[in-house]
């Protein structure tokens, strides 16, 4: 299986970034040009839950939506999911992504590193690595900094 990862530094605490990522209402408003909607179609976000992501116009040319099964949630820092439907599933099987939020300093209020990692297997030799998915995920994570919680 192949692996790819990337990370961005966020000027917000890991705890805040994690809360934003795990809240469907908030994450759906962070950058609507990239993520038009997110909803759990089964479960509540715990392992075994299914969620549907509808991507926005800036990434729609690559992937429009995906259905994901939550596989693992590590309290306060990361979530792993497997894509089970949508365009990514048509290109890779498996496609298992992990998003992590790791504190950078000693204080809980310090900056954090937001990491995206994927393990994947292309379904065809012509299928390129998921560079566009990585770049979109990292741009989306970076937009957490400019989102203001009300």
N, C-alpha and C positions, 0 to 999 in steps of 0.2 A: 504494500500500500504506500502511496505517496503522501507527503506531508508538506504543508506550506504554512507560514505564519507571518504575522506583522504586528506592530504595536505602535501606539501613539501616547505621548505624554499629555495628560489632562491637568489643567489648573483647578481641579476640584478634588475633594477627598474621595477615596475609593468607596466609602460607605454611601455617599451621595450618588455617585455614578451607578453603583449597584442598585440602589433604590429606584433610580430613574429607569434603568434597563428592565427591571422586573415588574414595573407598573405599566400595564397596557395603555391606560389613558395618557400617561405622561409620554411614554416612548412613541406613541402615535402622533404626538404634537411636536416632537423635537425638531424634525426636519421632514415636513410633509412632501417635499420635492423628491426625497429618497424613499421614505416609508409612508405610504398612503393610509395604511391601516393594519392593525394586528388584533387578532382575537383568538381566544381559546375556543376550539370547537369541541373539545372534550377535556375535562379536568380543570385544574386551577393553577397550573404552572409547576406542579410537583412532578417527579418522574412518572412517566407513562402518559402525561397530558399530550394533547395534540393542539397545535396552534397553526393558524393560517396567516401568512404575511403577504400583504399586497403592496408591491413596491411602487414608488412614485415615478413620474415622467423622466427624471434624470437618469434612472437606471433601468427603465422599462425595456429598452432595446436589447438588453442582455437577459434579464430575468423579470418576469411579471409578477409571479407569486410562487410561494412554496408552502407546502404543508410539512410541518416538522413535529417529530416526536421527541419530547423532553426525555433524555436518558439519565442525566445526573445533575444534581444541584448541590454545590458545596456552599454551605451557609456563608453568606457574606462575601463571596469572591468569584465564583464561576458557575456557569451553566453549560452543559453539553447537550447538543441535540443532533438528531439524524434526520436528514431531508428524506421524506417518503413520498413526495409528490411535487409536481411542477417542473419547470424547465431545468433546474439543476439536476433533478432526478433523471431527466432524459439524457443528461450528459455524463453523469458520474453515479456509480453505485459500488460501494457506499460513498456518502458525502456526510461526514460527521464533523461538526464545527463546535468549538468551545470559545466562549467569550469570558475573559477574566478581568478583574479589576483589582490591582495590587498596589497597596500604599507604597509611596517612595520614601517617606521619612519616618521619624519616630512618633510624631503626633498624628492623631486621627484626622486632623484638619489639613494635613499636607497634601501635595499633589499626588497623582496616582498614574500608573501605567495601565492603559486599557489594551488588552491583548486579544487578538483573533488568531485562532489556529484551526486548521482543517486537515483531516485525513480523508483521502479520496482515491478513487480508482476510476479512470476514464473508461467509458463503455466502448470507445473506439480509439484506434491508434491516432486518428486525426484530431481527436478532441484536445484542445489546448489546456494547459493548467488553468486553474480558476483565478488568474491574476485580476480580472475585472471584479470578481466577487470580493477578493481581498481589498482592492483599492476602494471599492464602494463601502465595505464594512468599516474601514479605517476612517474614511471621510465622514461617515455617519457618526462614529464614536467621537471624532474630534468636534462635531457639532454639539455635543453635550455641554461644552464649556459656555456656549453663547445662549443656551436655553435658560430662561428664568422661571423658576418654580413660583407659582402664585400663592 
